[in-house]
Amino acid sequence: MTLSPRVPDLAALDVMVSVARLGSMSAAGREHGLSQQAVSARIRAAERDIGLRVFHRTSSGVGLTPEGVPVLEWAESVLTAAETFATGVRSLLREESAQLTVAASMTVAEHLVPGWMVRMASRFPGVAAQMRLMNSTEVTQHVLDGRADLGFVEGPNVPPGLGVRVVATDELLVVVAPDHRWARSASVTVDELSATPLVQREPGSGTRTTYENTVRPTAPPLLELNSVTAIKSAVATADAPTVLSSLAVAADIRDGRLVRIDVENLTMPRQLRAVWNPETPMRGPRRDFLDIAAGG
């Protein structure tokens, strides 16, 4: 059987489906690790192959033409069939079962991923999902070299070549033990915070990177620890402040184990993001888990 020249390749069809689902070429580009110009070029090439105009521009992005509606339905069917084919071949070759490896940085791993994995198991009981906990720098390395199917990071810097999607937000808070001298102050200045040695996460942590990029501390860390639990314990015994995610300290602040310290004219909000290698199509368990993480 010879394919008609009017059938675009699978990569082009995958981009077309993403544009239709997201309503934006720039959003589809972020999902596939492509520039908006590259996505636009692929769409134009696919439309030339098909011989029909699939998309038209709208005030809020792009939409489907009347002819594009059935074309996208057929494209989704082709991609689903291709995924079924690939899964079947892998099964015959015994290369893999339905597995998903998720790498996540500390805050996401401790406070968000467990709930996502429960929902994944409920919706897709045939998928064996496992999580690996590491810092944000390690997450991106595992995703880039294929050791993880999907990653979740809290650091501000994502290497080029990765697909990225925001899945949640949090805020970094300065906290101390109840008997720390700052607990009796209305607030501290940014300069005072910058000059104070903190109990910190290890280098490569998204929390530490965000703090250092925002505050530009002049004092080195008092201690460097690689777990939130250890940091909370050290805050009490070392009589020192720390900076942690609002997700990680909400219960401690509520119950009085830690005190939040206001910093004059400073807030540290941040985005928690999913990352993936766009060279592997975003389909099957990866797509399902990403949709769950993003609230789908």
C-alpha positions in Angstrom: 0.0 0.0 0.0 1.4 3.4 -1.0 0.3 6.4 1.2 -1.3 9.3 -0.7 1.0 12.3 -0.9 -1.9 14.2 0.8 -1.1 12.4 4.1 1.3 14.5 6.3 3.8 12.7 8.5 2.9 11.8 12.1 5.0 14.6 13.6 3.0 17.2 11.6 -0.3 15.6 12.5 0.7 15.6 16.2 1.5 19.4 16.0 -1.8 20.0 14.2 -3.8 18.2 17.0 -1.9 20.2 19.7 -2.7 23.5 18.0 -6.4 22.6 17.7 -6.5 21.5 21.4 -4.6 24.5 22.8 -6.0 27.1 20.4 -2.5 28.7 20.0 0.6 28.0 17.9 2.8 29.4 20.6 1.3 27.1 23.3 1.7 24.1 20.9 5.3 25.2 20.3 6.0 25.1 24.1 4.4 21.6 24.3 6.6 20.3 21.5 9.8 22.3 22.2 9.4 24.2 19.0 9.4 27.9 18.2 6.1 29.5 17.1 7.7 30.0 13.6 8.5 26.3 13.4 5.0 25.3 14.4 3.5 27.7 11.8 5.8 26.2 9.1 4.7 22.7 9.9 1.1 23.7 9.8 1.5 25.3 6.4 3.4 22.3 5.1 0.7 19.9 6.4 -2.0 22.1 4.8 -0.2 22.0 1.5 0.0 18.2 1.7 -3.7 17.9 2.5 -4.7 20.5 0.0 -7.1 22.2 2.4 -6.8 25.1 4.9 -7.2 23.6 8.4 -6.8 26.7 10.6 -7.8 30.3 10.5 -6.7 33.1 12.8 -9.1 34.5 15.4 -8.8 37.4 17.9 -7.7 35.0 20.6 -5.5 32.6 18.7 -6.4 30.1 15.9 -9.5 28.1 15.2 -10.5 25.3 12.8 -12.0 26.0 9.4 -15.2 24.1 8.5 -13.0 21.7 6.5 -10.5 21.5 9.4 -13.0 19.9 11.8 -13.2 16.5 10.1 -9.5 16.7 9.2 -8.6 17.0 12.9 -10.9 14.1 13.8 -9.2 11.9 11.2 -5.7 13.1 12.4 -6.5 12.1 15.9 -7.6 8.7 14.7 -4.4 8.3 12.7 -2.3 9.2 15.8 -4.3 6.9 18.0 -3.8 4.0 15.5 -0.1 4.8 15.4 0.2 4.7 19.2 -1.7 1.4 19.2 0.7 0.0 16.6 3.7 1.1 18.5 2.4 -0.2 21.8 1.6 -3.6 20.2 5.1 -3.9 18.6 6.7 -3.1 21.9 4.6 -5.7 23.6 5.6 -8.3 21.0 9.2 -7.4 21.5 8.8 -7.4 25.3 10.5 -4.0 25.4 8.2 -2.4 27.9 4.9 -2.7 29.6 2.5 0.1 30.5 5.0 2.0 32.7 5.5 5.7 33.5 8.5 7.1 35.3 8.0 10.5 36.9 10.9 12.6 38.2 9.9 15.4 40.6 11.6 18.0 42.7 11.0 18.1 46.4 8.0 20.4 46.8 6.1 18.9 43.9 7.0 15.3 44.9 5.9 15.7 48.5 2.8 17.8 48.1 1.3 17.3 44.6 2.6 14.1 42.9 1.0 11.6 45.4 -2.5 12.9 44.6 -1.8 12.9 40.9 -0.6 9.3 41.1 -3.8 8.2 43.0 -5.9 9.8 40.3 -3.8 8.1 37.6 -4.1 4.7 39.2 -7.9 5.2 39.5 -8.4 6.3 35.9 -5.7 4.0 34.3 -5.2 1.0 36.4 -3.1 -0.8 33.8 -0.3 1.8 34.1 2.4 1.2 36.6 3.6 4.7 37.6 6.7 5.3 39.8 8.2 8.5 41.1 11.8 9.5 41.7 12.5 12.4 44.0 15.4 14.7 43.2 16.2 18.4 42.8 15.1 20.4 39.8 18.5 20.3 38.1 18.6 16.5 38.3 15.0 16.3 37.1 15.8 18.0 33.8 18.8 15.8 33.3 16.8 12.6 33.8 14.1 13.9 31.4 16.7 14.9 28.7 18.5 11.6 28.8 15.4 9.4 28.9 15.6 8.1 32.4 12.3 9.8 33.2 9.2 10.1 31.0 8.0 13.2 32.6 9.5 15.7 35.1 8.2 18.3 37.5 10.4 21.2 38.5 10.2 24.3 40.8 13.3 26.1 39.7 13.1 29.2 37.4 15.6 27.9 34.8 14.6 25.1 32.3 17.2 24.0 29.8 16.3 24.7 26.1 14.9 21.8 24.1 12.4 20.7 26.7 8.6 20.9 26.5 7.2 23.0 29.4 3.8 23.5 30.9 2.8 25.3 34.1 0.8 23.0 36.4 0.6 24.8 39.7 1.9 27.8 41.6 3.3 28.4 45.1 5.2 31.1 47.1 8.5 30.9 48.9 8.1 32.0 52.6 10.7 33.0 55.1 10.0 31.1 58.4 11.6 30.8 61.8 11.0 28.9 65.0 8.6 30.6 67.5 11.4 31.7 69.8 13.6 33.3 67.1 14.1 37.0 67.5 12.5 37.7 64.1 9.2 36.2 65.4 8.9 39.3 67.6 9.3 41.7 64.7 6.7 43.1 62.4 9.0 42.4 59.5 12.6 42.4 58.3 14.2 44.2 55.3 15.5 42.5 52.2 19.0 43.7 53.2 18.7 42.0 56.6 17.5 38.8 55.0 20.3 38.9 52.5 22.9 39.3 55.2 21.6 36.5 57.4 22.9 32.9 57.0 20.0 30.6 56.4 19.3 26.9 56.6 19.1 26.1 52.9 18.5 23.3 50.4 21.4 21.9 48.5 22.7 23.6 45.3 20.5 22.7 42.3 17.3 22.9 44.3 14.6 25.0 42.7 13.8 26.6 46.1 17.3 27.7 46.6 17.8 28.9 43.0 14.6 31.0 43.2 15.6 32.5 46.5 19.1 33.3 45.3 17.9 34.8 42.0 15.4 37.0 43.9 17.3 38.1 47.0 21.0 37.9 45.9 22.2 36.9 49.4 25.5 38.2 50.7 25.8 35.6 53.5 26.6 32.0 52.7 24.2 29.3 54.0 24.5 28.3 57.6 23.6 24.7 56.7 22.8 22.9 53.5 20.3 20.0 53.7 18.6 18.0 51.1 15.2 17.4 52.7 12.4 19.6 53.9 12.0 17.6 57.0 15.6 18.0 58.0 15.5 21.8 57.3 12.4 22.2 59.6 14.2 20.4 62.4 17.4 22.4 61.9 15.4 25.7 62.0 14.5 25.0 65.6 17.9 23.7 66.8 20.1 26.1 64.8 18.0 29.2 65.7 18.2 30.2 62.1 15.6 31.2 59.4 14.9 29.3 56.3 13.0 29.8 53.0 10.5 27.1 52.0 7.5 26.6 49.8 4.1 27.7 51.2 2.9 24.2 50.4 5.6 22.7 52.7 5.0 25.0 55.7 1.3 25.7 55.7 0.5 23.2 58.4 3.5 24.2 60.5 2.5 27.9 60.4 -1.2 27.0 61.2 -0.2 24.8 64.2 2.4 27.3 65.5 5.5 25.2 64.9 6.9 27.8 62.5 6.3 31.6 62.2 6.1 33.3 58.9 8.2 36.4 58.6 7.2 39.3 56.3 10.0 40.8 54.3 9.4 44.5 53.3 8.6 44.9 49.6 9.3 41.3 48.8 7.3 38.4 47.6 8.6 35.2 46.0 5.8 33.6 43.9 6.8 31.0 41.4 5.5 28.5 38.9 5.7 24.7 39.2 6.2 23.2 35.8 6.0 19.9 34.0 8.9 19.2 31.6 9.4 16.5 29.0 11.6 15.6 26.0 9.6 16.6 22.9 11.4 14.1 20.8 9.1 11.5 22.2 5.5 12.1 21.2 3.3 13.4 24.1 0.8 10.6 24.0 -0.3 7.6 26.1 0.5 7.6 29.8 2.7 10.7 29.6 -0.2 12.7 28.1 -2.7 11.2 30.6 -0.5 12.1 33.7 0.2 15.6 32.4 -3.5 16.3 31.9 -4.1 15.1 35.5 -1.3 17.3 36.8 -2.7 20.3 34.9 -6.1 19.8 36.4 -7.7 17.8 33.5 
